[in-house]
């Protein structure tokens, strides 16, 4: 599956099949959440949350690709990611784009 965040595939014509998306709500365990809170006192990267969001993006991307494969797509173009806090220590990540089939 070709994944692009541009709205075309260079040198290829395609048929748009529709929007596909993947979403996940991810959280860290209490211990890591507590340590992240302590990190805010001294500053710096909160690696626990960075890891959580990276994992969430991977899951959301996989779910989006799975949806595109059900449509027999060859690629997903114009991919975008969004995230939002659902509650303290938990975030939603969504991946979405347009599934296309090459002609």
C-alpha positions in Angstrom: 0.0 0.0 0.0 1.4 3.3 -1.1 0.9 6.1 1.5 1.3 9.7 0.5 0.4 13.0 2.1 0.1 14.7 -1.3 -3.1 14.6 -3.4 -1.7 12.9 -6.4 0.6 10.0 -7.4 3.3 11.2 -9.7 2.9 9.7 -13.2 -0.2 7.7 -12.2 -3.9 8.1 -13.0 -6.3 6.8 -10.4 -9.9 6.4 -9.4 -10.9 7.8 -6.0 -12.6 5.2 -3.9 -13.5 7.3 -0.9 -12.2 8.5 2.5 -10.6 5.9 4.8 -9.7 6.4 8.4 -8.3 4.8 11.4 -8.7 5.9 15.0 -7.5 4.9 18.4 -7.7 6.2 22.0 -4.5 5.5 23.8 -3.4 6.0 27.4 -0.4 5.3 29.6 -0.5 3.4 32.9 -0.7 5.3 36.2 3.0 4.9 37.0 4.1 6.5 33.7 1.4 9.1 34.0 2.7 10.0 37.5 6.3 10.2 36.2 5.2 12.4 33.3 3.6 14.8 35.8 6.8 15.0 37.7 8.7 15.7 34.5 6.6 18.8 34.0 8.2 20.3 37.1 11.7 20.3 35.6 10.9 20.5 31.9 12.1 18.5 28.9 10.6 15.8 26.7 8.1 13.5 28.3 9.2 10.3 26.5 6.3 8.2 27.9 3.8 10.4 26.0 6.0 10.6 22.9 6.1 6.8 22.9 2.3 6.6 23.5 1.6 8.9 20.6 4.0 7.1 18.2 2.3 3.8 19.0 -1.2 5.4 18.6 -0.2 6.8 15.2 1.0 3.4 14.1 -2.2 1.7 15.2 -4.4 4.4 13.5 -2.4 4.1 10.3 -2.8 0.3 10.3 -6.5 0.6 10.8 -6.7 3.1 7.9 -4.7 0.8 5.6 -6.9 -2.1 6.6 -10.0 -0.1 5.6 -8.4 0.8 2.3 -7.5 -2.8 1.6 -11.1 -3.8 2.0 -11.8 -1.4 -0.8 -9.0 -3.0 -2.9 -7.1 0.3 -3.0 -3.6 0.6 -4.3 -2.7 3.7 -2.4 -4.0 6.3 0.1 -3.3 9.9 -0.9 -3.7 13.2 1.0 -3.1 11.4 4.4 -3.5 13.6 7.5 -3.2 13.0 11.2 -5.1 14.6 14.0 -5.0 14.2 17.8 -7.0 15.4 20.7 -6.9 14.9 24.5 -9.9 12.7 25.6 -9.0 12.9 29.3 -5.9 13.5 31.3 -3.3 10.9 30.2 -5.4 9.7 27.2 -5.3 10.9 23.6 -7.2 10.1 20.5 -5.3 9.9 17.2 -7.0 9.7 13.8 -5.4 9.0 10.5 -7.4 9.7 7.3 -7.0 10.0 3.6 -8.4 9.1 0.2 -8.2 5.5 -0.9 -7.4 5.2 -4.7 -7.1 2.5 -7.3 -4.6 2.9 -10.1 -6.0 2.8 -13.7 
